[in-house]
Amino acid sequence: QVQLVESGGGLVQAGGSLRLSCAASGRLFSSYRLGWFRQAPGKEREFVAVISGSGGSKYYPDFVKGRFTISRENAQNMGYLQMNSLKPEDTAVYYCAAATTWSTDVRSYEYWGQGTQVTVSS
């Protein structure tokens, strides 16, 4: 029902910023919670951020609090992840995902984008 396509990844120096975008298809985008996850080589996919369908609620794990901001523009079927003060350990493939429940668990997300590579150099 929902197709997601990420963009905005790239190479950035430590301390720099990137803004990731998630373009969604379909007419029911606002009914889904939108999450961001990342996966580094050899590691499990981990939760980065989630936003409610209306955009009124957000949640982040400790390792991104104060650095990353999730947002969405439902009229444009777009989600975003603004990443500031990037660290080399943020290097990973970043995925946007949509869920019908409020969750930080990768298993709760039904729809996934293909991912966009973020590389942070030291």
VEXDREN-2710 file (C-alpha; in Angstrom, 1 decimal):
% VEXDREN-2710
k/r/px/py/pz
1/GLN/0.0/0.0/0.0
2/VAL/3.0/2.3/0.6
3/GLN/6.2/2.6/-1.3
4/LEU/9.1/4.5/0.1
5/VAL/12.2/5.9/-1.5
6/GLU/15.1/7.5/0.4
7/SER/17.5/10.1/-0.8
8/GLY/20.0/12.6/0.5
9/GLY/22.7/10.2/1.7
10/GLY/26.3/10.8/0.9
11/LEU/29.8/11.5/2.3
12/VAL/30.2/14.1/5.0
13/GLN/33.0/15.0/7.5
14/ALA/32.5/14.5/11.2
15/GLY/30.6/17.4/12.6
16/GLY/28.7/18.0/9.4
17/SER/25.1/17.6/8.5
18/LEU/22.9/15.8/6.1
19/ARG/19.1/15.8/5.5
20/LEU/17.6/12.6/4.4
21/SER/14.3/12.5/2.5
22/CYS/11.7/9.8/2.2
23/ALA/9.3/10.0/-0.6
24/ALA/6.1/8.0/-0.2
25/SER/3.5/6.9/-2.7
26/GLY/-0.1/6.4/-2.0
27/ARG/-2.9/8.5/-0.5
28/LEU/-2.8/7.2/3.1
29/PHE/0.6/8.3/4.1
30/SER/-0.6/10.2/7.1
31/SER/-2.2/7.1/8.6
32/TYR/1.3/5.5/9.1
33/ARG/3.9/6.1/11.7
34/LEU/7.2/6.9/10.0
35/GLY/10.4/5.5/11.3
36/TRP/14.1/5.8/10.4
37/PHE/16.5/2.9/11.0
38/ARG/20.1/2.3/10.1
39/GLN/22.3/-0.7/9.5
40/ALA/26.1/-0.7/9.6
41/PRO/28.1/-3.5/8.1
42/GLY/28.0/-6.6/10.3
43/LYS/25.5/-5.1/12.7
44/GLU/21.7/-5.5/13.2
45/ARG/19.4/-2.8/11.9
46/GLU/18.7/-0.3/14.7
47/PHE/16.1/2.2/15.5
48/VAL/16.9/5.9/14.9
49/ALA/13.7/7.9/15.1
50/VAL/9.9/7.7/14.8
51/ILE/7.1/10.2/14.2
52/SER/3.4/9.8/14.5
53/GLY/1.1/10.1/11.6
54/SER/0.1/13.7/12.4
55/GLY/3.7/14.6/13.2
56/GLY/2.7/15.5/16.8
57/SER/4.8/12.9/18.6
58/LYS/8.4/12.0/18.1
59/TYR/10.8/9.7/19.9
60/TYR/14.6/9.1/19.6
61/PRO/17.1/6.8/21.2
62/ASP/19.8/8.4/23.4
63/PHE/22.5/8.2/20.8
64/VAL/20.8/10.6/18.4
65/LYS/19.0/12.9/20.9
66/GLY/20.0/16.5/20.3
67/ARG/21.5/15.7/17.0
68/PHE/18.8/14.3/14.8
69/THR/15.3/15.6/14.0
70/ILE/12.5/13.7/12.3
71/SER/9.7/15.5/10.5
72/ARG/7.1/14.9/7.9
73/GLU/5.0/16.9/5.4
74/ASN/2.0/14.8/4.7
75/ALA/0.5/17.0/2.0
76/GLN/3.7/16.2/0.0
77/ASN/4.0/12.6/1.1
78/MET/7.4/13.3/2.4
79/GLY/9.4/12.3/5.5
80/TYR/12.7/13.7/6.6
81/LEU/15.6/13.1/8.9
82/GLN/17.8/16.0/9.7
83/MET/21.2/14.8/11.0
84/ASN/23.6/17.3/12.6
85/SER/26.9/16.8/14.4
86/LEU/27.5/13.6/12.6
87/LYS/30.0/11.1/13.9
88/PRO/31.9/8.4/12.2
89/GLU/29.9/5.8/14.1
90/ASP/26.8/7.2/12.3
91/THR/28.0/5.6/9.1
92/ALA/25.4/3.2/7.9
93/VAL/22.7/2.6/5.4
94/TYR/19.7/4.6/6.5
95/TYR/16.1/3.3/5.8
96/CYS/12.8/4.9/6.2
97/ALA/9.9/2.7/7.1
98/ALA/6.1/2.9/7.8
99/ALA/4.2/1.1/10.5
100/THR/0.6/0.9/11.6
101/THR/1.7/0.9/15.3
102/TRP/3.8/3.1/17.5
103/SER/7.1/1.1/17.8
104/THR/10.9/1.2/17.9
105/ASP/11.1/-2.4/16.8
106/VAL/12.2/-3.2/13.3
107/ARG/9.8/-6.1/13.2
108/SER/6.8/-3.7/13.6
109/TYR/7.4/-1.9/10.4
110/GLU/5.6/-3.2/7.3
111/TYR/7.0/-1.0/4.5
112/TRP/10.6/-0.2/3.8
113/GLY/12.6/1.9/1.4
114/GLN/15.7/0.6/-0.3
115/GLY/18.1/2.6/1.9
116/THR/20.5/5.4/1.4
117/GLN/24.2/5.3/2.3
118/VAL/25.5/7.8/4.9
119/THR/29.3/7.8/5.3
120/VAL/30.9/10.1/7.9
121/SER/34.6/10.5/7.7
122/SER/36.9/11.4/10.6
END
